[in-house]
Structures are given as C-alpha cells and as structure tokens.
Amino acid sequence: MDPGNYATGITAGASNKYSLLFIVFLSNIIAIFLQSLCIKLGSVTGYDLARCCREYLPKKLNWVLWILAECAIVATDVAEVIGSAIALNILIKVPLPAGVVITIVDVLFVLMAYRADTSSMKFVKYFEWAVAVLVFGVVICFAVELSHISADAREVFRGFVPSKEMFHGNGMTIATSIIGSTVMIHSLFLGSGLVQPRLREFDVKNGYVKLDEIIDSSDEKHSSYEQEADYFYHEYKPSYQSIKYSLKYSIAELVVTLLTLALFVNSAILIVAGSTLYGTPEAIDADLYTIHDLLSRNLAPIVGTVFMLALLFSGQSAGIVCTIAGQIVSEGHINWTLKPWLRRLVTRGLSIIPCLIISLCIGRNGLGIALNISQVVISILLPPLTAPLIYFTCSKKIMRVEVSIEEAEEAGDDDNNYVVEDGRKYKYMTNNWITSGIAIIIWLFVSTLNIYAIYEMAKNGVSG
C-alpha cells in the first residue's frame, strides 16, 4: 500500500466507478501467488531473489536484471516522494518542492539498525512493527472514510465480479496500473529476503546449526560476529525442518494480511473515489488534490484531512519497505557493500531530482501525471523481473534440499519422495505442474495487459 495505489485507485473509481474492484481483487490474488513463490525460493535456497539471479544466471543477464530492478525501485520511490510531498503540502502547507526534499530523510533511521547478513530476528521484528503501526493507521483512516460516504452496497459488491463495464474507456490500461501498484516488484525481493533471518533463527534454536562449532576462538583477525556472518552468507543452507516451518508460517501470514488489510485499503481507495468522483466534471484528470477538495467540500473537511493523513502514513510505510527492498536488490545482484544510508541517499536522490524539477516547473498537475506514469513503468517491468522467479522455482537443480536420514524419518515422508545423488539424499521442492501452469498463465496475462497498455498509450499519443 503506497501512494501509487491511491493514484490508480482514484483514476479507476473516477472513470469506471466500482467495476475495476475485480481487478483489485485479482491483483491481490496474483500478489499472494507470486510472493508465495518468493517465500518458497528464499526458504529452499537460503538466498533472496536478487542473489539467486547472481548465483544461477549468466553474469550479463544478472546485470540487466539488476538495472531493471533498480528502475523499479526508483519508480516506486517516485510514488512515495510525490505522495508524501502532496500530503505534507495539504496537511501543513509545506511547499511542494520543500516536501519533495524533506522525504530524503524519511527512513534513514531504519537503516541505522540494518545489517545485511545478521542471523538475529531483532531487526526484522522492529521492521515489521514499524510497518504494522503505519498500516494500522491507514486502515483506521479508511474505516472513517467509508463511514462518511453514501454508496450502494449491492453495486459495490457487484464490482468484485467481472463485467463489461471494466472495458469502458481506458479500463484495461488502468487495470495494468492497478496490477503494477498492487503486486509491487520490490515486495517480491523483500519477501524472499525476510525469510532468511527466520530460517537461521530456527536452525540455531533447534540445534541444526551450532554456532560454537562455527566460531574459531583462535581467529584473532575476525570477531565472532564476522565469522558468524561469513558462515551464514557463504556456507549456510537451511535445514529441511526450517524450510517446512518457514513455508507454513510465512505463507499463512502473507495470505491473511493481503486478503484482509491490503485488499480492504486498496478497495476502499477505489470505492471512495467512485462514490465521490464518478459522473462529475472533476472526474476528468482527477488527482489527489481533486479528491481531497471533493471530500472536504461534499462530505466534511475532516474527511479530506483523514484521507491525506492515510496517504502520509502509506507513504512512510512504503518508504520503509522500499528502503530495505532496495538494499536487498543491490546486495543480492552485485554484492554492493555500500553503506545502507549512503545507498538510500543515492536511490532517493535519483527519485527526488525529477520530482523536484516537475514540482518547480509544472506544479501539482505534473506530479499527478508523474505518479501515474510511475505505476505504468512498474507494471511494464513486472514480466521481465518475475520470469526468473518462475524459472528458479521450476528448476530441480535449484529447488532441492539435502536431507539427512534423521530429518527424513522425522518428516515421516515416503522414501519415494527423495532422490539419492552422489551418495546424498535430496528432496525436490520444485513447483508441481499445476503451480507452474498458473505461474505461466499469470505471466502471460500480465504481459498481454502491458502490451495492450503500451499500444493504447502510443495510439492516444499519436491521436493527441
């Protein structure tokens, strides 16, 4: 949930009322499926998606994917910058250029606690709590918003069913942006990375990894932390038991949060926009300022203020998520050891420069256009960046885990579930044919939508 969701949700509600709620629901299902694959990949290999690209793909291809991933991070960051700047401008009258600059310090405090290869869950728990508090604030804000609008419940729920109204106007182009803003590429990298500390903690706690055997007290050149970090980065492979634990816990957590909180907020944005903007003259080129004005004028000033407060909370939570995801991308793809706060300044600087130029030269209309374009860019980058994920999780060479006799007996699996190679026992954890088929269908669906969106934008540009 980031400012990009607001931009696409407002456009969808203003142009197609509630009919694109089906795409919102479908996007959440796609996000759950792809992030489940990321959790599976991270759990089985012990690597995040970015590092898997570095370890298992040709070097040149890995560099291309890194550049595309960084473009997706910057495009996502643009949405956070614009959303936060607009919220600050409306709530406390901070000038847009100043609001853009202020966003550079939004999550530097998070990076002070960040350690790339720690086996401790402390940072992950702090990270989760910080995002949870902000997301909870967003949910409360939209519960207030929905209580103030008048919408036909039957018409709203009908929007979650496919209909011909979805294709009216630029419906499918907007649908492409909804998928890009909901699935969010950076969350795929993050999801595959956050399982690592959980796997390590489980193995240490249950004796599958014995730290006292790893640390060499006679090694005076390296501290115990450095030795531990080096082991977990270069040698560690998750145990079968930790993989089973991680898959069960992480996927359950993912499904619950995306089908409740994320679906509620993304749907609420569209519903609020559909009930206040659809069929009005202001619906044309509607932006965050427009919906704030309409909510404040037609319902109550506090309603418009609460909407902007939700936008600010979303921008901050998304900024934290994007920060850690960006760190995972650079460390995984190219083993970039640049200090996190410095790396953050580089990424946010790349986002701020165009936003600052737009805010100074064009103003609010330019920022609204840039916000929508950023979501289209993210969606276009989704197919090339998810293709490796599907390949990795279908590969028997990559998705296998060595299992000891004790682990096999403890798991209670049949001997036919294991393969013996070079005197070692392995269990394959690749996608079955149903999962592989669904993954390919999703990839083709998103790719087709993107091609259509590009065609429509080119046609409109030529006709304009």
C-alpha positions as CSV (number, residue, x, y, z in Angstrom):
1,M,0.0,0.0,0.0
2,D,1.7,3.1,-1.2
3,P,0.8,6.4,-2.9
4,G,0.8,4.6,-6.2
5,N,-2.3,2.7,-5.1
6,Y,-4.0,6.0,-4.4
7,A,-3.3,7.3,-7.9
8,T,-4.5,4.2,-9.7
9,G,-7.5,3.7,-7.3
10,I,-8.7,7.2,-7.8
11,T,-8.3,7.0,-11.6
12,A,-10.2,3.7,-11.6
13,G,-13.0,4.9,-9.4
14,A,-13.4,8.2,-11.3
15,S,-13.5,6.6,-14.7
16,N,-15.1,3.2,-14.2
17,K,-16.8,3.6,-10.8
18,Y,-16.7,0.2,-8.9
19,S,-16.3,-2.1,-11.9
20,L,-12.5,-2.4,-11.5
21,L,-12.8,-3.8,-8.0
22,F,-12.5,-7.2,-9.6
23,I,-9.0,-6.2,-10.9
24,V,-8.1,-5.0,-7.3
25,F,-9.1,-8.4,-6.0
26,L,-7.4,-10.3,-8.9
27,S,-4.2,-8.2,-8.2
28,N,-4.2,-9.3,-4.6
29,I,-4.5,-12.9,-5.7
30,I,-1.6,-12.5,-8.1
31,A,0.4,-10.8,-5.4
32,I,-0.2,-13.7,-3.0
33,F,0.8,-16.3,-5.6
34,L,4.0,-14.5,-6.7
35,Q,5.1,-13.6,-3.2
36,S,4.4,-17.2,-2.1
37,L,6.8,-18.3,-4.8
38,C,9.4,-15.8,-3.5
39,I,9.0,-17.2,0.1
40,K,9.4,-20.7,-1.3
41,L,12.5,-19.7,-3.3
42,G,14.1,-17.9,-0.3
43,S,13.3,-20.8,2.1
44,V,14.6,-23.6,-0.1
45,T,17.8,-21.9,-1.4
46,G,18.6,-19.7,1.5
47,Y,19.0,-16.9,-1.0
48,D,16.8,-13.9,-1.8
49,L,15.5,-13.4,-5.4
50,A,18.3,-11.0,-6.3
51,R,21.1,-13.2,-5.1
52,C,19.6,-16.2,-6.9
53,C,19.9,-14.2,-10.1
54,R,23.6,-13.6,-9.3
55,E,24.3,-17.2,-8.4
56,Y,22.3,-19.1,-11.1
57,L,22.1,-16.8,-14.1
58,P,24.7,-15.6,-16.6
59,K,26.6,-12.5,-15.4
60,K,25.4,-10.2,-18.2
61,L,21.8,-11.3,-17.7
62,N,22.1,-10.7,-14.0
63,W,23.4,-7.1,-14.6
64,V,20.5,-6.4,-16.9
65,L,18.0,-7.7,-14.3
66,W,19.8,-5.6,-11.7
67,I,19.3,-2.4,-13.8
68,L,15.6,-3.2,-14.3
69,A,15.2,-3.9,-10.6
70,E,16.8,-0.6,-9.7
71,C,14.5,1.2,-12.2
72,A,11.5,-0.4,-10.5
73,I,12.8,0.7,-7.1
74,V,13.3,4.3,-8.3
75,A,9.8,4.3,-9.9
76,T,8.4,3.1,-6.6
77,D,10.4,5.7,-4.8
78,V,9.0,8.4,-7.1
79,A,5.5,7.4,-5.9
80,E,6.5,7.7,-2.3
81,V,8.2,11.1,-2.8
82,I,5.2,12.5,-4.6
83,G,2.6,11.1,-2.3
84,S,4.4,12.3,0.9
85,A,5.0,15.7,-0.7
86,I,1.4,16.2,-1.6
87,A,0.2,15.0,1.8
88,L,2.6,17.5,3.6
89,N,1.5,20.3,1.2
90,I,-2.2,19.8,2.1
91,L,-1.9,18.9,5.8
92,I,0.7,21.5,7.0
93,K,1.1,23.7,3.9
94,V,4.7,22.7,3.1
95,P,5.5,23.9,-0.4
96,L,5.8,21.0,-2.9
97,P,9.5,21.5,-3.6
98,A,10.3,21.6,0.1
99,G,8.1,18.5,0.7
100,V,10.0,16.6,-2.0
101,V,13.3,17.4,-0.3
102,I,12.0,16.5,3.2
103,T,11.3,13.0,2.0
104,I,15.0,12.2,1.7
105,V,15.2,11.7,5.5
106,D,12.1,9.7,5.9
107,V,13.6,6.3,6.7
108,L,17.3,6.9,7.3
109,F,16.7,5.9,10.9
110,V,15.6,2.5,9.8
111,L,18.9,2.0,8.0
112,M,20.9,2.7,11.2
113,A,19.6,-0.7,12.6
114,Y,20.1,-2.6,9.3
115,R,22.6,-5.4,9.0
116,A,22.6,-7.3,5.7
117,D,23.6,-10.8,6.9
118,T,22.5,-10.9,10.6
119,S,21.0,-14.1,11.9
120,S,19.0,-12.2,14.5
121,M,15.3,-11.5,14.2
122,K,15.5,-8.3,16.2
123,F,15.8,-6.0,13.2
124,V,13.0,-7.9,11.3
125,K,10.7,-7.6,14.3
126,Y,11.3,-3.9,14.6
127,F,10.8,-3.5,10.8
128,E,7.5,-5.4,11.0
129,W,6.2,-3.5,13.9
130,A,7.1,-0.1,12.3
131,V,5.2,-1.0,9.1
132,A,2.3,-2.6,11.1
133,V,1.7,0.6,13.1
134,L,1.6,2.7,9.9
135,V,-0.6,0.3,8.1
136,F,-3.0,0.1,11.1
137,G,-3.2,3.9,10.9
138,V,-4.1,3.7,7.2
139,V,-6.8,1.1,7.9
140,I,-8.4,3.3,10.7
141,C,-8.4,6.3,8.3
142,F,-10.2,4.4,5.6
143,A,-12.7,3.0,8.0
144,V,-13.6,6.6,8.9
145,E,-13.7,7.5,5.2
146,L,-16.1,4.7,4.3
147,S,-18.4,5.6,7.2
148,H,-18.9,9.1,5.7
149,I,-19.7,8.2,2.0
150,S,-23.0,7.1,0.6
151,A,-22.6,4.1,-1.7
152,D,-25.0,1.3,-2.7
153,A,-23.5,-1.8,-1.1
154,R,-25.0,-4.1,-3.8
155,E,-23.4,-2.0,-6.5
156,V,-20.1,-2.1,-4.7
157,F,-20.0,-5.9,-4.2
158,R,-21.1,-6.3,-7.8
159,G,-17.8,-4.6,-8.8
160,F,-15.9,-7.6,-7.5
161,V,-17.4,-9.7,-10.3
162,P,-16.1,-9.4,-13.9
163,S,-18.3,-7.2,-16.0
164,K,-18.3,-5.4,-19.4
165,E,-18.0,-2.1,-17.6
166,M,-14.4,-2.9,-16.9
167,F,-13.6,-2.3,-20.5
168,H,-15.1,1.1,-20.8
169,G,-12.8,3.9,-21.7
170,N,-9.2,3.2,-20.6
171,G,-10.3,0.4,-18.2
172,M,-7.7,-2.1,-19.2
173,T,-4.9,0.5,-19.2
174,I,-5.9,1.4,-15.7
175,A,-6.1,-2.3,-14.8
176,T,-2.4,-2.6,-15.8
177,S,-1.5,0.2,-13.4
178,I,-3.6,-1.4,-10.6
179,I,-1.7,-4.7,-11.0
180,G,1.7,-2.9,-11.0
181,S,0.8,-0.9,-7.9
182,T,-0.6,-3.9,-6.0
183,V,1.9,-6.6,-6.8
184,M,4.9,-4.2,-6.3
185,I,8.1,-5.7,-7.6
186,H,10.2,-4.5,-4.7
187,S,8.0,-6.6,-2.3
188,L,8.9,-9.7,-4.2
189,F,12.6,-9.1,-3.5
190,L,11.7,-8.2,0.1
191,G,9.6,-11.3,0.6
192,S,12.3,-13.6,-0.5
193,G,14.8,-11.8,1.8
194,L,12.8,-11.5,5.0
195,V,12.6,-15.3,5.4
196,Q,16.3,-15.6,5.8
197,P,16.6,-14.5,9.5
198,R,13.6,-16.7,10.4
199,L,15.3,-19.8,8.8
200,R,18.6,-19.0,10.6
201,E,17.0,-18.4,13.9
202,F,15.0,-21.7,13.7
203,D,18.1,-23.7,12.8
204,V,20.2,-22.1,15.6
205,K,17.5,-22.5,18.2
206,N,16.8,-26.2,17.3
207,G,20.4,-27.2,17.0
208,Y,20.7,-27.7,13.3
209,V,23.4,-25.0,13.3
210,K,25.8,-25.0,16.2
211,L,27.4,-21.5,16.5
212,D,30.1,-22.7,18.8
213,E,31.4,-25.0,16.1
214,I,31.4,-22.2,13.5
215,I,33.3,-19.7,15.6
216,D,37.0,-20.2,15.8
217,S,38.3,-18.6,19.0
218,S,41.9,-18.7,17.8
219,D,41.0,-16.4,14.8
220,E,42.1,-13.1,16.1
221,K,41.6,-11.3,12.7
222,H,37.8,-11.7,12.7
223,S,35.3,-11.2,15.5
224,S,32.7,-13.8,16.4
225,Y,30.1,-11.8,14.6
226,E,32.2,-11.6,11.4
227,Q,32.8,-15.3,11.5
228,E,29.1,-16.0,12.0
229,A,28.1,-13.6,9.3
230,D,30.6,-15.1,6.9
231,Y,29.2,-18.6,7.5
232,F,25.6,-17.6,7.0
233,Y,26.4,-15.8,3.8
234,H,28.8,-18.3,2.1
235,E,28.1,-21.7,3.6
236,Y,24.7,-21.9,5.3
237,K,21.9,-23.9,3.8
238,P,18.6,-24.1,5.6
239,S,17.6,-27.4,7.1
240,Y,14.5,-29.3,5.8
241,Q,12.7,-28.7,9.1
242,S,13.4,-24.9,9.0
243,I,12.1,-24.8,5.4
244,K,8.9,-26.5,6.3
245,Y,8.5,-24.1,9.3
246,S,9.2,-21.0,7.2
247,L,6.8,-22.0,4.4
248,K,4.0,-22.7,6.8
249,Y,4.4,-19.6,8.9
250,S,5.3,-17.1,6.2
251,I,2.7,-18.0,3.6
252,A,-0.1,-18.1,6.2
253,E,1.0,-14.7,7.4
254,L,1.1,-13.4,3.8
255,V,-2.4,-14.7,2.8
256,V,-4.0,-13.3,5.9
257,T,-2.5,-9.8,5.6
258,L,-3.1,-9.4,1.8
259,L,-6.6,-10.7,1.8
260,T,-7.7,-8.6,4.8
261,L,-5.7,-5.3,5.3
262,A,-4.3,-4.8,1.8
263,L,-7.5,-5.8,0.0
264,F,-9.6,-3.6,2.3
265,V,-7.4,-0.5,1.8
266,N,-7.0,-0.8,-1.9
267,S,-10.7,-1.5,-2.4
268,A,-11.6,1.5,0.0
269,I,-9.5,3.9,-2.1
270,L,-11.4,2.9,-5.3
271,I,-14.8,3.0,-3.5
272,V,-14.2,6.4,-2.0
273,A,-13.2,7.7,-5.4
274,G,-16.0,6.0,-7.3
275,S,-18.7,7.4,-4.9
276,T,-17.3,11.0,-4.9
277,L,-15.8,11.5,-8.4
278,Y,-17.6,9.2,-10.9
279,G,-20.0,11.2,-13.1
280,T,-18.7,14.6,-12.1
281,P,-16.9,17.1,-14.2
282,E,-13.9,16.8,-11.8
283,A,-13.5,13.2,-12.7
284,I,-11.5,14.2,-15.8
285,D,-7.9,14.3,-14.8
286,A,-8.8,13.7,-11.2
287,D,-5.8,13.6,-8.8
288,L,-5.1,13.5,-5.1
289,Y,-5.8,17.3,-4.8
290,T,-9.1,16.9,-6.5
291,I,-10.4,14.1,-4.3
292,H,-9.2,16.0,-1.2
293,D,-11.2,19.0,-2.3
294,L,-14.3,16.9,-3.2
295,L,-14.2,15.0,0.1
296,S,-13.8,18.2,2.1
297,R,-16.5,20.1,0.2
298,N,-19.1,17.4,-0.3
299,L,-18.8,15.5,3.0
300,A,-16.8,17.3,5.6
301,P,-13.4,19.0,5.9
302,I,-12.2,16.3,8.4
303,V,-12.9,13.6,5.8
304,G,-10.5,15.2,3.3
305,T,-7.9,15.6,6.1
306,V,-8.2,12.0,7.1
307,F,-7.7,10.9,3.5
308,M,-4.5,12.9,3.3
309,L,-3.3,11.5,6.7
310,A,-3.8,8.0,5.3
311,L,-1.8,9.0,2.3
312,L,1.1,10.2,4.5
313,F,1.0,7.0,6.6
314,S,1.1,4.9,3.4
315,G,4.0,6.9,2.0
316,Q,6.0,6.4,5.2
317,S,5.3,2.6,5.5
318,A,6.0,2.1,1.7
319,G,9.2,4.2,2.1
320,I,10.5,1.8,4.8
321,V,9.6,-1.3,2.7
322,C,11.2,0.2,-0.4
323,T,14.3,1.1,1.5
324,I,15.0,-2.4,2.7
325,A,14.0,-3.9,-0.6
326,G,16.5,-1.6,-2.4
327,Q,19.2,-2.8,-0.1
328,I,18.4,-6.4,-0.8
329,V,18.4,-5.7,-4.6
330,S,21.9,-4.1,-4.6
331,E,23.5,-6.6,-2.2
332,G,21.9,-9.6,-4.0
333,H,22.5,-8.7,-7.6
334,I,26.0,-7.2,-7.5
335,N,27.1,-7.7,-3.9
336,W,27.2,-3.9,-3.5
337,T,28.6,-3.3,0.0
338,L,27.8,0.5,0.0
339,K,26.6,1.5,3.5
340,P,22.8,1.4,3.6
341,W,22.3,5.1,4.5
342,L,24.5,6.1,1.6
343,R,22.8,3.7,-0.8
344,R,19.5,5.2,0.3
345,L,20.7,8.7,-0.5
346,V,21.7,7.6,-4.0
347,T,18.3,5.9,-4.7
348,R,16.2,8.6,-3.2
349,G,18.3,11.3,-4.9
350,L,17.5,9.7,-8.3
351,S,13.8,9.9,-7.4
352,I,13.9,13.4,-6.0
353,I,15.7,15.1,-8.9
354,P,12.8,14.6,-11.5
355,C,10.2,15.2,-8.8
356,L,11.9,18.4,-7.8
357,I,12.1,19.6,-11.4
358,I,8.4,18.8,-12.0
359,S,7.3,20.5,-8.8
360,L,9.2,23.6,-9.6
361,C,8.4,23.9,-13.3
362,I,5.0,22.3,-13.7
363,G,3.4,22.0,-10.2
364,R,0.7,19.8,-8.9
365,N,-0.6,18.6,-12.3
366,G,2.9,17.5,-13.3
367,L,3.3,15.5,-10.1
368,G,-0.1,13.8,-10.7
369,I,1.0,12.7,-14.2
370,A,4.4,11.5,-12.9
371,L,2.7,9.5,-10.2
372,N,0.5,7.7,-12.8
373,I,3.5,7.1,-15.1
374,S,5.5,5.6,-12.3
375,Q,2.8,2.9,-11.8
376,V,2.7,2.1,-15.5
377,V,6.6,1.7,-15.5
378,I,6.4,-0.6,-12.5
379,S,3.8,-2.8,-14.3
380,I,5.8,-2.9,-17.5
381,L,8.9,-4.1,-15.5
382,L,6.8,-6.8,-13.8
383,P,7.1,-9.6,-16.5
384,P,10.9,-9.4,-17.1
385,L,11.6,-9.4,-13.3
386,T,9.2,-12.2,-12.4
387,A,10.4,-14.5,-15.2
388,P,13.5,-15.6,-13.2
389,L,11.3,-16.3,-10.2
390,I,9.2,-18.7,-12.2
391,Y,12.3,-20.3,-13.7
392,F,14.1,-20.8,-10.4
393,T,11.1,-22.3,-8.6
394,C,10.6,-24.8,-11.5
395,S,14.3,-25.8,-11.6
396,K,15.2,-29.2,-10.0
397,K,18.8,-28.1,-9.8
398,I,18.0,-25.1,-7.7
399,M,14.9,-26.2,-5.7
400,R,16.3,-29.1,-3.9
401,V,17.4,-29.6,-0.3
402,E,19.7,-32.1,1.2
403,V,18.0,-34.2,3.8
404,S,19.7,-36.3,6.5
405,I,18.3,-39.7,7.4
406,E,17.2,-38.3,10.7
407,E,15.3,-35.4,9.0
408,A,13.7,-37.8,6.6
409,E,12.5,-40.1,9.4
410,E,11.3,-37.1,11.4
411,A,9.3,-35.7,8.5
412,G,7.7,-39.1,8.0
413,D,7.8,-38.9,4.3
414,D,7.8,-41.9,2.0
415,D,11.2,-42.9,0.6
416,N,9.8,-42.3,-2.9
417,N,9.8,-38.5,-2.1
418,Y,13.6,-38.5,-2.0
419,V,16.3,-38.8,-4.6
420,V,19.8,-40.1,-4.0
421,E,22.6,-38.4,-5.9
422,D,26.3,-38.8,-5.3
423,G,25.6,-40.7,-2.1
424,R,23.4,-37.8,-0.7
425,K,19.7,-37.8,-0.2
426,Y,17.8,-34.9,-1.7
427,K,14.2,-33.8,-1.7
428,Y,13.0,-31.8,-4.7
429,M,10.7,-28.8,-3.8
430,T,10.0,-27.5,-7.3
431,N,6.6,-26.3,-8.4
432,N,4.2,-29.0,-9.4
433,W,2.6,-28.8,-12.9
434,I,-0.5,-27.0,-11.6
435,T,1.6,-24.3,-9.9
436,S,3.8,-24.0,-12.9
437,G,0.8,-23.7,-15.2
438,I,-0.8,-21.0,-13.0
439,A,2.6,-19.1,-12.9
440,I,2.9,-19.1,-16.7
441,I,-0.8,-18.0,-17.2
442,I,-0.3,-15.1,-14.8
443,W,2.9,-14.1,-16.5
444,L,1.2,-14.2,-20.0
445,F,-1.8,-12.3,-18.6
446,V,0.3,-9.5,-17.1
447,S,2.5,-9.4,-20.3
448,T,-0.6,-9.1,-22.5
449,L,-2.1,-6.3,-20.4
450,N,1.2,-4.5,-20.6
451,I,1.4,-4.8,-24.4
452,Y,-2.2,-3.6,-24.7
453,A,-1.5,-0.6,-22.3
454,I,1.6,0.4,-24.3
455,Y,-0.4,0.2,-27.6
456,E,-3.2,2.3,-26.1
457,M,-0.7,4.9,-24.8
458,A,1.0,5.1,-28.2
459,K,-2.3,5.3,-30.0
460,N,-3.6,8.1,-27.8
461,G,-0.2,9.9,-28.1
462,V,-0.4,9.8,-31.9
463,S,-4.1,10.8,-32.0
464,G,-3.4,13.6,-29.5
